[in-house]
Structure formats: C-alpha cells, structure tokens
C-alpha cells in the first residue's frame, strides 16, 4: 500500500534498491546530497548532480527535465552516510521560471525496482522558492526511512547547499547550473501532471505521418538493466502495433502485479546506534535524533488535523450556502458525511502518530537505562555506582521535554559543554494563569533547589578540581537549599552575603575574566598569576537583584556576556518582575540567558517546526540521598588528588 506523505511524515523502507521518480510542471534539476547524522554535507564530492551524476549507490540524471528517475542503492552507502537529501532546483536562464510558485506542484515518489510506489509526496505551498529539499532518506537504528521535507529556499541552490554545511556552496551551485547550460543537461518536454484523482496520465496522441517523436533516453541505473529504453537489448522488444491501434505502454519485461509484501518487524531499538567515536557521542546523537523525530512526526499530525478541519469546515459552509440543503434529510446527510470524512482523516493521522510514538517509546525504554551520569535522571541506578570521571563529557542533561500528543514520552534535554550561555531559573510566575504556588517564597525555594541540583551535576560530571562553584546569597534566604553544597565543602568559598560579599565575589570573577582574555589574546596562557584558578567557574546568584547596586548589575552583565568564552558561567535565580525597577537595563541580560523553570512549563521552542515543548526540571527526588552521595564522592576525589 502506498503511503501518501504530508510534510514532516516518515515511512519505513524495507528495500535498499530504490528509484525516486519526480514529475514537475517544468524542467527541473535533480540532485542528491549525502550528509552525516546532523545532515551536514562535508564536501562537493558528497553531492550527485548533473555535472557529476554518479556516486557509489547513487545516480542522478544529466539533464534538466520535467520527469526524472533517480537510482538509489542504500546498501552501497558508506557507514558515515546517514541522510540522503533529494534536491530540486529551477535551472537559470533560458526563460525558465524563477520560482516554484509559478508552476504546478512537483510530485515525488519512492518506488521499488518494479515501479511499485512505496511513498509519495506532493510539494505544495511553495511560492518564491527556486530550490527545495523534497525528500530525505535517513538511517535510524540501522534501518532506513523516507521523510517528506518540502523545505524551500528563495535564495536558490546556493542557499540550500549552504544550509547543509557546504563551505563552497556558491561555487558548486554555479557549476551545476553551468553544466545544465552547456549541454551536459538539456531540458526535455514538460511531463503530464497528476490528475485531480491522484493518477498520473500518459499522452495518448499519436505522431502524424510526417512527424516522428523520438523517445527521450532513460537514465541508467547502478543495479543493471531495468529501464524502458532500447539500450537494454537482452529484454524482449514490443512488436509494432498496427496503424490506428491503441498504444500499449506496458513494459514486456515488467511484472504488472506488485509482489506480495513481506511482513517485517520494526527494528529492535539499540542504545548507542548513532554515529560517533565514543558511546557518549553516540548516545548524544541518538537522543538528538529522537527529539527531531518526535518534533517532525507531531508536526505532520498537527498539519493533517488542520487539513481535516479546514476540509470539514469548507464542506459544511457549502451545505449552509445552499438554501435547499439547509433543511431536510439532504442537508443532514451532507453534514454527517463531512464529519465522517473529518473523523476518518484524523483517525488515519493519529494511527501514523501512534505508530511513530510507539517506536520512539520503545527506543526510549532502551536508551534511558543505558545513559551515563551526565545524561541520566537522578533516579537512574547509574548513580549508585558513580565515580568521579577523568574527562568532561560532551553534554549534560538539563531536564526533560515532552509534547501534549505524547505525554508519556520524555526526551532528555541535553546541552553541550562547556555551556555557551548562562542559565536563568525563573522564580516568578510564568503567566497570569500560573497558580502552581500561591506562596511565591515556596516557588523561590524550589528554584534554588533546581540551581543546586544543576550545580551538583556539573561538579559530578567534571574531573576533580576541574570545576569551581561560587554562590551569592545576599539576604541568606537560601541557607537550607544550599546546605548540601556547604556541608560537603565543594564550594570555592562560603556563600557571599550582603552588599560587600556581592561586590567582592563579582570583583574576583571579573578580574579572572579580564586576565584570561588578555592571556589568550596575547598567546601567554602560562603567564597567568598563580592565584588565578584556571578551572571552569560557576556563579550561582540567588534572589537577584536583591543586594545589587548599579555597579554590581553592570559587572553581572559583563560576566554573562564575556564569561562563557573564558570559562566563567552564570546561574541566576531571579524573578523578573522583582527586577522591574531597573527597567530596560536588564533586558540584554535576560535575553543572553537560557530560561528554565522549577515547575513544568511550555516555554521552549525547537528550531525545526516551532513546537512549544513542555520543560520538566531535573529536580532531585524528595527524600533521596543520591545528591549527598554524589557530592561526597566529589569531595573525596578532591582530597585524594
């Protein structure tokens, strides 16, 4: 059964030898890029295009055409290949259209070698774009899938290739268009488009007696002879039909009935099946892949639901606009039919979403127990055998992310280390509807508990003496929450209190930033004074802006802007409303920090489809002793070394 994909939807591929068939309303240039696990293309040699049409396992046409057949052998892909992006671009010059919005929507189909369609996608919604990523074939858990993309670029092929990471994108784009212009890729006639019922039509007119219509040459395939053209002499050729008889377009060597589908079980999830040198890297990439899959499959479901609702409303409006259909059985039947179509479309979309969610949930059940301490929740058994590491991990967990459609599924929120931005834990209300705590002080205490949990994790995942934590608590409100850090002696100094303590701590850290910056710029890192701690520094500021004057605020902003580049990081617990007296002075500070909340809140947005994700903080389970045990291990390691 053919899967008709909407933008963002995916479909499993059970075969490795495939064809990708393209039908457009105008001649287009087809190309395929080979990317890594992030989709990055590392050089022009990873791009199959009309000027260089053949790569191992890939072959694309050498001309601009309205009909294309691309050959793909996934089994011949190198181990580093994780994403194949199918690109379409409008040729430049020659009176060609300048944008896809001026032509019929391109249609793309992934088929097996017998021509049986596996998945199809119609690229609707394009306007000013002159290049588009139509599909991507990607590898997940050792199995391949196809995903409908439809991402267009008004800047053309050069902008598209730049977005995929090619440093010489403009040169390659010019080479592709030059190959088309110089005759390596000649345009052929426009193909018939899909009819409204979804079937592609073939021309039925016969050439006149004084006119011959040569068949366009078919692209060759890396899998051997399976085309329609006369370049395959071993295949039986059709006999010439009598004049005036209908033309038989059936290939004599091709089966007319699709083979029986082979039942295949979904791939068994494996922890660490993504790319990377170490298990740490592989798990990081795998979790990012799960996050991206959840984002896109949910976007496809929401798009399908929106389409079903728009279609139902349109059909109901048509019924209401006809006075004869407003009353009586005819109108009731039309309304019932519109609602039934809506329910059917939503049900189909939900079935696809549930299939994808089940696969992601199975993967999460395998991955979560295998995570190292840097990526694990505080209730993970991995902490029972915790030992201070010898090197810093590539990322750390800052909480969990979920969407309403997949409430049971939690994706770890990982951020790369060292931190590129400071953190702001919002101790105020998230909005007028936030009634999570009637007592604002309780929310403030919970925010500081989160800050302590994050600081403890940072200490735990770094080698001994490689991370130092400072605390500013002007009014002493955080004594209880800060007790685990104070009692185990992991702080670089006792928590700073009062205006004098605030000024002294900020002065010392500002001096460190200045000295390290000068040493780095002068290439004299060995010339730092002996009292400058070269370890990574974390400054926890509780109850900001209490105890801060204008000079202290300026220094804090300086640390937030310049500190991360030289190893000084900021973790602020603050209520923005309480800082309203400073006016717009603090707006740059809030924008430079990553906002977290001590209670679940849907304030984080992903870069792919713009979902509002529900963030859940990584708080330590109440009554547990894991935090104390971990900090005791850190203290023991520092004493030993």
C-alpha positions in Angstrom: 0.0 0.0 0.0 1.4 3.4 -1.0 2.0 5.9 1.8 0.9 9.4 0.8 3.1 11.6 3.0 2.4 15.0 4.3 5.2 17.4 5.2 7.2 16.0 8.1 5.8 12.5 7.9 8.1 9.5 7.6 7.7 5.9 6.3 9.9 2.9 6.8 11.8 1.5 3.8 12.1 -2.3 3.7 14.2 -2.4 0.5 17.7 -1.0 -0.2 17.4 -0.7 -4.0 15.0 2.0 -4.9 14.0 4.6 -7.6 12.9 8.1 -6.9 10.6 9.4 -9.6 10.0 13.1 -10.0 7.2 14.8 -12.0 7.2 18.6 -12.2 5.4 21.2 -14.2 8.6 22.5 -15.8 12.1 21.2 -16.3 14.0 21.0 -13.0 17.5 20.0 -12.0 17.6 17.0 -9.6 20.5 16.3 -7.2 21.2 14.3 -4.1 23.4 15.2 -1.1 24.9 12.7 1.3 25.0 14.0 4.9 26.2 12.8 8.3 24.0 12.2 11.3 23.4 16.0 11.6 22.6 16.3 7.9 25.9 18.2 7.3 27.4 17.7 3.8 31.2 17.8 4.1 32.3 18.5 0.5 31.3 18.7 -3.1 32.3 15.0 -3.5 29.2 14.2 -1.4 26.8 15.7 -4.0 25.5 13.9 -7.0 24.3 16.4 -9.6 24.1 16.8 -13.4 27.8 17.7 -13.7 28.9 14.7 -11.6 25.9 12.3 -11.8 27.3 9.1 -10.3 28.4 8.3 -6.7 28.6 4.9 -5.0 24.9 3.8 -4.7 23.6 6.9 -6.4 22.9 8.1 -10.0 21.0 11.2 -11.0 20.0 12.4 -14.5 22.5 14.6 -16.5 19.8 17.0 -17.7 17.1 19.3 -16.6 13.8 17.6 -17.2 10.2 17.6 -16.1 10.4 13.8 -15.4 13.3 12.3 -13.5 14.2 8.8 -12.3 17.0 8.7 -9.7 18.6 5.3 -8.7 19.5 4.7 -5.1 21.2 1.7 -3.5 21.1 2.2 0.2 23.2 -0.9 0.8 26.1 0.7 -1.0 26.1 3.8 1.2 29.2 4.4 3.3 28.9 3.9 7.1 29.2 7.6 7.7 26.2 8.4 5.4 23.0 8.9 7.4 20.9 11.3 5.3 20.3 11.5 1.6 18.6 14.7 0.6 16.8 14.8 -2.7 17.1 18.3 -4.1 15.1 20.1 -6.9 16.2 23.4 -8.4 14.9 25.5 -11.2 17.5 26.0 -14.0 18.8 29.5 -14.5 18.4 31.4 -17.8 16.6 30.3 -21.0 13.3 31.7 -20.0 12.9 29.2 -17.1 10.5 30.0 -14.3 12.2 31.9 -11.4 10.1 30.4 -8.6 8.2 27.2 -7.9 5.1 29.1 -7.0 4.6 29.9 -10.8 4.4 26.2 -11.8 2.4 23.1 -10.8 3.4 21.5 -7.5 6.2 18.9 -8.1 5.3 15.3 -7.3 7.9 12.8 -5.9 7.5 9.1 -5.5 9.8 6.5 -3.9 9.4 3.2 -5.7 10.9 -0.3 -5.8 12.6 -1.6 -9.0 9.3 -2.9 -10.3 7.8 0.6 -10.2 5.6 -0.1 -7.2 5.1 3.1 -5.2 6.3 2.9 -1.6 5.7 6.5 -0.6 4.7 9.7 -2.4 4.8 13.4 -1.6 3.3 16.4 -3.4 5.3 19.6 -2.7 2.5 22.1 -2.1 2.8 25.5 -0.5 5.9 26.7 -2.4 6.0 30.3 -3.5 9.1 32.4 -4.1 11.5 29.4 -3.7 13.7 28.3 -6.6 15.3 25.3 -4.8 13.7 22.8 -2.5 14.7 19.8 -0.4 11.9 17.4 -1.5 12.7 14.2 0.5 15.3 12.8 2.7 16.2 9.1 3.2 17.7 8.7 6.6 19.1 5.9 8.8 17.8 5.3 12.3 18.6 2.3 14.4 20.3 0.6 11.4 17.1 0.9 9.3 16.3 3.4 6.6 13.2 5.6 6.4 11.9 8.3 4.0 10.7 11.6 5.3 8.7 14.3 3.4 10.6 17.6 3.8 9.4 20.3 1.3 11.8 22.9 2.6 12.2 25.6 0.0 14.9 28.3 -0.4 14.2 31.6 -2.1 18.0 32.1 -2.5 18.2 29.1 -4.8 20.5 26.1 -4.9 23.4 28.1 -3.3 21.4 29.0 -0.2 20.2 25.4 0.0 23.7 23.9 -0.1 25.0 26.5 2.3 22.3 25.5 4.8 23.5 21.9 4.5 27.0 22.9 5.6 28.9 23.2 2.3 31.6 25.9 2.5 31.9 26.2 -1.3 28.1 26.1 -1.9 28.1 29.0 -4.3 30.9 27.6 -6.5 29.1 24.2 -6.6 25.7 25.8 -7.4 27.3 27.7 -10.3 28.9 24.5 -11.6 25.6 22.7 -11.5 23.8 25.4 -13.5 26.8 25.8 -15.9 26.6 22.0 -16.6 22.9 22.4 -17.4 23.5 25.4 -19.6 26.5 24.0 -21.6 24.6 20.9 -22.7 25.6 18.3 -20.1 21.9 18.6 -19.1 19.4 19.5 -21.9 15.8 20.3 -21.0 13.1 17.9 -22.2 9.4 18.4 -22.7 7.1 19.0 -19.8 5.5 15.9 -18.4 1.8 15.4 -17.8 0.8 16.2 -14.2 -1.2 14.3 -11.7 -4.9 14.5 -12.3 -7.2 15.6 -9.5 -8.0 11.9 -8.7 -4.3 11.3 -8.0 -3.4 9.2 -11.1 -0.7 10.3 -13.5 -1.8 10.3 -17.1 0.2 9.4 -20.2 -0.1 11.2 -23.6 -2.4 9.3 -26.0 -1.9 11.4 -29.2 -0.1 9.6 -32.0 2.5 11.3 -34.1 1.4 12.2 -37.6 2.7 10.5 -40.7 5.2 13.3 -41.4 6.5 13.7 -37.8 8.4 11.4 -35.6 8.7 11.7 -31.9 11.8 10.1 -30.5 11.7 8.6 -27.0 13.9 10.5 -24.6 16.8 8.5 -23.4 16.3 6.9 -20.0 18.8 7.3 -17.2 20.9 4.3 -16.5 20.9 2.5 -13.1 23.7 1.1 -11.0 21.6 -2.0 -10.5 21.7 -3.2 -14.1 19.1 -3.1 -16.9 15.6 -2.3 -15.8 14.7 0.8 -17.9 12.3 1.1 -20.8 14.7 2.2 -23.5 16.3 0.2 -26.3 19.7 0.3 -24.6 18.8 -3.0 -22.9 18.9 -5.4 -25.9 18.6 -8.5 -23.7 15.0 -7.6 -23.0 12.2 -8.6 -25.4 11.1 -5.6 -27.5 7.5 -4.9 -28.2 6.1 -5.6 -31.6 5.0 -2.7 -33.8 1.2 -2.2 -33.4 -1.0 -1.9 -36.4 -1.7 1.6 -37.6 -4.5 3.2 -35.7 -4.5 0.7 -32.8 -4.1 1.8 -29.2 -0.6 2.1 -28.0 0.4 -0.5 -25.3 2.6 1.2 -22.7 3.1 -1.9 -20.7 6.8 -2.9 -20.5 7.0 -6.5 -21.7 9.6 -7.5 -19.1 7.9 -5.8 -16.1 5.5 -7.5 -13.8 2.1 -6.0 -13.8 1.1 -7.1 -10.3 3.1 -5.9 -7.3 4.9 -8.7 -5.3 3.3 -9.8 -2.1 4.5 -7.7 0.8 7.0 -9.3 3.1 6.0 -8.8 6.7 8.8 -7.1 8.5 9.0 -6.3 12.2 10.2 -2.9 13.3 13.9 -2.7 14.1 14.8 -3.6 17.7 16.0 -0.4 19.4 19.6 -0.4 20.5 21.2 2.1 22.8 24.1 3.9 21.1 23.3 3.1 17.5 24.0 6.6 16.2 27.3 7.9 14.8 30.2 8.9 17.0 33.6 7.6 18.2 32.6 7.0 21.8 29.4 5.7 23.5 29.0 9.2 24.9 28.9 10.7 21.4 26.6 8.0 20.0 24.1 8.4 22.8 24.1 12.2 22.4 23.4 11.9 18.6 20.8 9.2 19.2 18.9 11.4 21.7 19.0 14.4 19.3 17.6 12.1 16.6 14.7 11.1 18.9 14.0 14.7 19.6 13.9 15.6 15.9 11.8 12.6 15.0 9.2 13.5 17.7 9.1 17.1 16.6 8.5 16.2 13.0 6.1 13.4 13.4 4.0 15.6 15.7 4.1 18.5 13.2 2.9 16.1 10.5 0.0 15.0 12.7 -1.0 18.6 13.6 -0.8 19.5 9.9 -3.1 16.6 9.0 -5.6 17.6 11.7 -5.6 21.2 10.5 -6.2 20.0 6.9 -9.1 17.7 8.0 -10.7 20.5 10.0 -10.4 23.0 7.1 -11.9 20.5 4.7 -14.8 19.8 7.1 -15.5 23.5 7.6 -15.4 24.1 3.8 -17.8 21.3 3.1 -20.1 22.5 5.9 -20.0 26.0 4.5 -21.0 24.7 1.1 -24.0 23.0 2.7 -25.1 26.1 4.5 -24.6 28.3 1.4 -27.3 26.3 -0.4 -30.8 27.2 1.0 -32.2 23.9 -0.4 -29.7 21.8 1.6 -30.2 23.6 5.0 -33.3 21.6 5.9 -34.4 18.1 5.3 -32.5 14.9 5.0 -30.2 16.0 2.2 -28.5 18.6 4.4 -28.2 16.3 7.4 -26.6 13.6 5.2 -24.1 16.1 3.8 -23.2 17.3 7.3 -22.8 13.8 8.5 -20.6 12.9 5.5 -18.4 15.9 6.2 -17.9 15.0 9.8 -17.3 11.3 8.9 -14.6 12.3 6.5 -13.0 14.5 9.1 -13.0 11.7 11.7 -11.5 9.3 9.1 -8.7 11.7 8.2 -7.9 12.4 11.9 -8.0 8.7 12.7 -5.6 7.9 9.9 -3.2 10.7 11.1 -3.5 9.5 14.7 -2.7 5.9 13.7 0.5 7.1 12.0 1.4 9.2 15.0 0.8 6.3 17.4 3.0 4.1 15.3 5.9 6.6 15.4 5.3 7.2 19.2 5.4 3.5 19.9 8.7 3.2 18.1 10.2 6.2 19.9 8.8 4.9 23.3 10.5 1.5 22.7 13.7 3.3 21.8 13.5 5.5 25.0 12.9 2.4 27.1 16.2 1.0 25.8 18.2 4.2 25.8 17.3 5.6 29.2 18.8 2.8 31.4 22.0 3.0 29.3 22.7 6.7 29.9 25.9 7.8 31.6 25.6 10.1 34.7 25.8 13.3 32.6 22.7 12.3 30.7 20.8 10.3 33.4 18.0 11.4 35.6 18.7 11.5 39.3 16.6 8.3 39.9 18.7 6.3 37.4 20.6 3.4 39.0 23.8 4.5 37.2 24.3 7.0 40.1 24.7 4.1 42.6 28.0 3.2 41.0 29.1 6.8 40.4 32.8 7.6 40.3 34.4 11.0 39.5 35.2 11.0 35.8 38.7 11.6 34.3 37.4 13.8 31.5 34.5 16.2 30.7 31.5 14.7 28.8 30.3 16.4 25.6 26.9 17.4 27.1 24.7 17.3 30.2 21.1 16.8 30.9 19.1 19.9 32.0 15.7 18.3 32.2 13.1 16.6 30.0 11.0 17.7 27.1 7.5 16.5 26.0 4.6 17.4 23.8 0.8 17.2 24.6 0.3 14.5 21.9 3.0 12.3 23.5 2.6 13.0 27.2 4.1 9.6 28.3 7.2 10.1 26.2 10.0 12.2 27.6 13.1 13.2 25.6 16.2 14.2 27.6 17.1 17.9 27.1 20.9 17.8 26.5 23.1 20.9 26.2 26.7 20.9 25.0 29.6 21.6 27.3 31.1 23.9 28.2 28.0 26.0 28.5 27.7 28.6 25.7 25.2 30.7 27.6 24.3 31.3 31.2 21.2 29.9 32.9 18.3 31.8 34.4 15.9 29.9 36.7 12.7 31.9 36.8 11.4 32.0 40.4 8.5 34.2 39.4 5.1 33.3 38.0 5.2 32.2 34.3 2.0 34.0 33.5 -1.4 35.2 34.8 -2.7 31.6 34.6 0.1 30.2 36.7 -1.3 29.1 40.1 1.3 26.4 40.8 2.2 28.1 44.1 0.1 30.6 45.9 3.2 31.3 48.0 5.9 33.0 45.9 8.6 32.1 48.5 7.9 28.4 48.0 8.5 28.8 44.3 11.7 30.7 45.0 13.0 27.9 47.3 12.1 25.3 44.6 14.0 27.4 42.0 17.1 27.4 44.3 16.8 23.6 44.8 16.9 23.3 41.0 20.0 25.5 40.9 21.7 23.3 43.5 20.8 20.1 41.5 22.3 21.6 38.3 25.5 22.7 40.2 25.9 19.3 41.7 25.6 17.6 38.3 28.2 20.0 36.9 30.5 19.1 39.7 29.8 15.4 39.4 30.5 15.1 35.6 33.8 17.1 35.6 37.1 15.7 36.8 38.3 16.6 40.3 39.4 20.2 40.6 38.1 21.0 37.1 35.0 22.9 38.2 34.5 25.5 40.9 31.2 26.8 42.2 30.7 30.3 43.8 27.4 31.4 45.5 26.0 34.9 46.1 23.1 34.8 48.6 22.8 38.5 49.7 20.0 38.0 52.2 20.8 34.5 53.3 17.4 33.2 52.1 18.9 30.1 50.5 20.7 28.6 53.6 18.6 25.4 53.7 18.7 24.7 49.9 22.5 25.4 49.8 23.2 23.1 52.7 24.4 20.1 50.6 27.0 22.3 48.8 28.1 23.9 52.0 28.2 20.8 54.2 30.3 18.8 51.7 32.8 21.6 51.1 32.6 21.6 47.3 32.1 25.4 47.2 35.2 27.5 46.3 34.2 29.9 49.2 31.4 30.3 51.7 28.2 31.9 50.2 28.7 35.7 49.8 26.3 37.7 52.0 25.4 41.4 51.9 26.5 44.1 49.5 30.1 43.7 50.4 30.1 40.0 49.7 28.4 40.6 46.3 31.0 43.2 45.4 33.9 41.0 46.4 32.8 37.9 44.5 32.0 39.9 41.3 35.3 41.7 41.5 37.3 38.4 41.8 35.4 36.8 38.9 35.6 39.9 36.7 39.3 40.0 37.3 39.7 36.4 36.3 37.8 37.1 33.0 40.0 40.1 32.2 43.2 38.3 32.9 42.3 35.1 30.9 41.1 37.2 28.0 44.4 39.1 27.9 46.4 35.9 28.2 44.5 34.3 25.4 44.8 37.3 23.1 48.5 37.6 23.8 49.2 33.9 23.5 50.7 33.8 27.0 48.4 31.5 28.9 51.3 30.3 31.0 51.9 33.8 32.3 48.7 33.9 34.4 49.2 34.9 38.1 49.3 31.8 40.4 46.2 32.9 42.2 44.0 32.7 39.1 42.1 29.5 39.1 42.0 28.1 35.6 39.2 25.6 36.3 35.7 26.3 34.9 33.8 28.6 37.2 30.1 28.6 38.0 28.5 31.6 39.8 25.1 31.0 41.4 23.2 34.2 42.2 20.2 33.7 44.4 17.3 36.2 44.8 18.6 38.6 42.1 18.6 41.6 42.1 18.4 41.8 45.9 21.7 43.3 47.2 22.8 44.5 43.8 23.5 48.2 43.1 24.0 49.7 39.6 27.8 48.8 39.6 27.1 45.2 40.6 24.5 44.8 37.9 26.9 46.1 35.3 29.5 43.6 36.4 27.0 40.8 36.3 26.0 41.7 32.8 29.7 41.7 31.9 30.2 38.2 33.3 27.1 37.0 31.4 28.4 38.4 28.1 32.2 37.7 28.3 32.4 34.9 30.9 31.4 31.8 28.9 34.2 32.2 26.4 36.8 32.0 29.1 35.2 29.5 31.4 33.0 31.6 33.8 29.3 30.7 33.7 26.3 32.3 35.3 23.3 30.6 37.0 20.8 33.1 38.2 17.7 32.5 40.3 15.5 35.6 39.7 12.0 36.9 39.4 11.9 39.3 36.5 9.0 41.2 38.0 11.1 41.9 41.1 13.8 43.5 38.8 11.3 45.8 37.1 12.8 48.8 38.9 15.9 48.5 36.7 13.7 49.0 33.6 15.2 48.1 30.2 18.7 48.0 31.7 18.4 44.2 32.4 16.7 43.3 29.1 20.0 42.2 27.5 20.8 40.1 30.5 17.5 38.1 30.3 18.0 37.6 26.5 21.5 36.3 27.0 20.5 33.6 29.5 18.6 30.3 28.9 15.4 30.4 30.9 14.4 27.4 32.9 11.5 26.9 35.3 11.3 25.0 38.6 7.9 23.6 37.6 6.8 22.1 34.2 6.2 24.9 31.7 5.8 25.0 27.9 8.2 27.9 27.1 10.9 26.2 25.0 10.7 26.2 21.1 12.5 23.9 18.8 14.3 25.2 15.7 12.7 22.8 13.2 8.9 23.3 13.3 8.5 25.7 16.2 6.7 23.5 18.7 6.2 24.8 22.2 7.8 22.0 24.3 6.9 21.3 27.9 10.0 21.6 30.0 10.3 19.5 33.2 13.2 20.4 35.6 15.7 17.8 36.8 14.9 18.0 40.4 16.3 15.5 42.9 13.6 13.1 44.2 12.5 14.3 47.6 13.8 12.2 50.5 16.6 10.7 48.4 20.2 10.5 49.3 21.7 10.5 45.8 22.8 14.1 45.9 24.6 13.7 49.2 26.4 10.5 48.0 27.5 12.2 44.7 28.9 15.3 46.4 30.7 13.1 49.0 32.4 11.3 46.1 33.4 14.7 44.6 34.9 15.8 47.9 36.7 12.5 48.4 38.2 12.8 44.9 39.4 16.4 45.5 41.0 15.3 48.8 42.8 12.4 47.1 44.1 14.4 44.2 
